[in-house]
């Protein structure tokens, strides 16, 4: 399918692509990653999907060798301006068309709020598994179909069901909405193991409502800290699902030949 990635990140009349809450949320993702980050000198990292470079700046401060892969050329330029560091390499390519140099493997790959945009997630996850160095990990985060804000929208009749992709989400590139079971299914089908699973930030309100509540002073950072702590208790009710993945011995059943069809077992 032909997709213009430059259009998918544009705001529409009804929906913003990125809210202020999204940037705050990424701070909590980074906090959730801390116990699992590689600490050895010379660790290599890959960020897949950079938007305008806000999280790229965080990664550039943590890794001396960072590659950033992004399909939209205008976002590459925006991120390069935001993070002009010499040790950060930017690559403008669709994920499906790119491979690292033969002698390069990554200690950490960050795929955050991006897999839900991909047309064929399982083959991409398989390829990422081959890009990981021994002991390397994939930090995989997706929006959660079962977040309370989304479940409330379903009960209000605004969304057909928890895993639905709304028209606004589709216009912004979403192709599926994951829950823990469907995400772990794709990960295992790709031959990856799940080393750790968690939720990030209990989410009672939609993104635009979180923004308005923060602007009005109805909620503050202390409230968000409470949401983060509560998310540790109830991971299935968080804004995002976080899986820490490593190369495994195989997927579900027999290993799949490259290019063979994928049967996911659920509607995407």
C-alpha positions in Angstrom: 0.0 0.0 0.0 1.3 3.5 -0.9 1.4 5.7 2.2 2.5 9.3 2.4 4.2 9.4 5.8 4.6 13.2 5.6 0.8 13.6 5.8 0.1 11.1 8.6 1.8 13.3 11.2 -0.1 16.4 10.3 -2.8 17.7 12.7 -6.4 17.5 11.5 -9.4 19.7 12.3 -10.6 17.1 14.8 -7.4 15.6 16.2 -3.9 16.5 17.0 -1.1 14.1 16.2 0.9 14.9 19.4 -0.5 16.4 22.6 1.4 17.9 25.5 0.5 14.8 27.4 2.4 12.7 24.9 5.6 14.4 25.7 5.0 14.0 29.5 4.1 10.4 28.9 7.5 9.7 27.3 9.2 10.9 30.4 7.5 8.1 32.3 8.4 5.6 29.5 12.1 6.6 30.0 11.7 6.1 33.7 10.3 2.6 33.2 13.2 1.7 30.9 15.9 2.7 33.4 16.5 -0.7 35.1 17.0 -2.4 31.7 19.2 0.0 29.7 22.6 -1.2 28.7 25.3 0.4 30.8 28.5 -0.8 29.1 30.7 1.6 27.2 30.1 1.8 23.5 26.6 0.5 23.6 24.7 1.1 20.3 21.1 2.2 20.2 18.6 2.5 17.4 15.5 4.7 17.6 12.8 3.8 15.1 10.5 6.7 14.5 11.6 10.0 15.9 8.8 12.5 15.3 10.5 15.9 15.9 13.4 14.6 18.0 12.2 15.2 21.5 12.9 11.7 22.7 16.0 11.5 20.3 17.5 14.2 22.6 17.0 11.9 25.6 18.6 9.0 23.8 21.5 11.1 22.5 22.3 12.0 26.1 22.4 8.3 27.1 24.2 6.7 24.2 27.4 7.6 22.5 26.4 5.7 19.3 22.8 6.4 18.2 21.1 5.7 14.9 17.7 7.2 14.2 15.5 5.7 11.5 12.5 7.7 10.3 10.3 7.3 7.2 9.1 11.0 6.9 11.9 13.2 5.5 10.5 16.4 7.0 10.6 14.8 10.5 14.2 13.7 9.9 15.2 17.3 9.2 13.3 18.5 12.2 14.9 15.9 14.5 18.4 16.7 13.0 17.9 20.4 13.9 16.8 19.5 17.4 19.7 17.0 18.0 22.7 18.2 15.9 25.1 15.9 17.9 27.9 14.3 15.8 27.3 10.9 17.4 23.7 10.7 16.1 23.2 9.3 12.6 19.8 10.0 10.9 18.5 7.7 8.2 15.4 8.6 6.1 14.0 5.3 5.1 10.9 3.2 5.6 11.6 0.5 8.2 10.8 -2.3 5.7 13.5 -1.0 3.2 16.4 -0.6 5.6 19.0 -2.9 7.1 22.0 -1.9 9.3 25.5 -2.4 7.9 26.6 -6.1 8.1 28.9 -5.4 11.0 26.5 -3.4 13.1 24.2 -4.8 15.8 22.3 -2.9 18.4 22.3 -3.2 22.2 19.0 -1.4 22.5 16.3 -0.7 19.9 13.5 1.7 20.8 10.1 1.2 19.0 7.7 3.5 20.9 4.2 4.2 19.8 5.2 3.1 16.3 4.4 -0.6 15.8 0.7 0.2 15.7 1.4 2.2 12.5 3.2 -0.6 10.7 1.3 -2.5 7.9 3.0 -5.8 8.7 4.3 -5.8 12.3 5.4 -9.4 12.6 8.0 -9.4 9.7 9.3 -6.1 11.1 9.7 -7.6 14.6 11.5 -10.5 13.0 14.0 -8.2 11.3 14.6 -6.2 14.5 15.4 -9.5 16.3 18.2 -10.0 13.7 19.5 -6.5 14.3 20.0 -7.1 18.1 23.5 -7.8 19.5 24.0 -10.7 21.9 22.2 -9.6 25.0 20.5 -6.8 23.1 16.9 -5.8 23.9 14.0 -4.3 22.1 12.1 -1.6 24.1 8.6 -1.9 22.6 5.8 0.4 23.7 2.3 0.8 22.1 -0.9 2.5 23.1 -3.1 0.3 25.3 -6.6 -0.7 24.0 -7.7 -1.3 27.6 -6.8 2.1 29.0 -9.7 3.4 31.1 -10.1 6.5 28.9 -10.6 4.3 25.9 -13.0 1.9 27.7 -15.1 4.9 28.8 -15.2 6.1 25.2 -16.5 2.7 24.2 -19.3 2.9 26.9 -20.1 6.4 25.6 -20.6 5.0 22.1 -17.6 7.1 20.7 -15.6 4.0 19.8 -17.0 0.6 18.6 -14.8 -1.5 20.8 -11.5 -1.3 22.8 -9.3 -2.4 19.9 -11.0 -0.4 17.2 -9.0 2.0 15.0 -11.0 5.2 14.8 -11.1 7.3 11.6 -8.9 9.9 13.3 -6.3 7.3 14.3 -6.3 5.8 10.9 -5.7 9.2 9.3 -2.7 9.5 11.6 -1.3 6.2 10.5 -2.7 3.7 13.0 -3.4 0.3 11.6 -4.2 -1.6 14.8 -4.8 -1.0 18.6 -3.0 -3.5 20.8 -3.7 -5.1 24.1 -1.3 -7.2 26.1 -2.4 -10.5 24.6 -2.3 -9.4 20.9 1.0 -7.6 21.3 2.6 -10.6 23.0 1.2 -12.8 20.3 2.9 -10.8 17.5 6.2 -10.7 19.5 6.3 -14.4 20.0 5.2 -15.1 16.4 8.3 -13.1 15.4 10.5 -15.3 17.4 11.2 -12.9 20.2 11.0 -13.6 24.0 9.3 -11.3 26.5 11.8 -10.6 29.3 9.6 -8.1 31.1 6.1 -6.6 30.7 4.6 -3.5 32.3 2.2 -0.7 31.9 3.2 2.9 31.8 1.0 5.5 33.5 -2.6 4.8 34.5 -4.7 6.9 32.2 -8.2 8.1 33.3 -8.7 10.7 30.6 -8.2 11.1 26.9 -5.1 13.0 25.8 -6.9 16.2 25.0 -8.6 16.0 28.4 -5.3 15.5 30.1 -3.9 18.6 28.3 -6.9 20.7 29.4 -6.8 19.5 33.0 -3.0 20.2 33.2 -3.5 23.7 31.7 -6.3 24.5 34.1 -4.4 23.3 37.1 -6.9 20.6 37.9 -4.2 18.0 37.8 -0.4 18.4 38.4 2.8 16.5 38.4 1.9 15.0 41.8 -1.3 13.6 40.3 0.7 12.2 37.4 3.1 10.6 39.8 0.2 8.9 41.4 -1.0 7.7 38.0 2.5 6.3 37.4 2.6 4.5 40.7 -1.0 3.1 40.2 0.0 1.9 36.8 2.6 -0.4 38.4 -0.3 -2.0 40.3 -2.7 -2.1 37.3 -0.6 -2.4 34.1 -3.6 -3.4 32.0 -5.2 0.0 32.8 -2.2 2.1 31.6 -1.9 4.5 28.7 0.7 2.2 27.2 1.9 -1.3 27.2 5.7 -1.9 27.6 7.4 -5.2 26.6 11.1 -5.7 26.9 12.0 -8.3 24.2 15.0 -10.4 23.4 15.8 -12.8 20.6 14.2 -16.1 21.3 14.5 -19.7 20.2 11.5 -19.4 17.9 8.0 -18.1 17.5 4.7 -19.8 18.0 5.1 -23.3 16.4 7.7 -23.9 13.7 10.0 -21.0 12.6 8.5 -19.1 9.6 10.3 -18.9 6.3 11.0 -15.3 5.2 8.2 -14.1 3.0 5.7 -16.7 4.2 2.2 -15.5 5.1 1.5 -14.6 8.7 -1.7 -15.8 10.4 -2.3 -13.6 13.4 -5.4 -15.3 14.7 -7.2 -12.0 15.4 -8.6 -9.2 13.3 -6.2 -6.4 12.6 
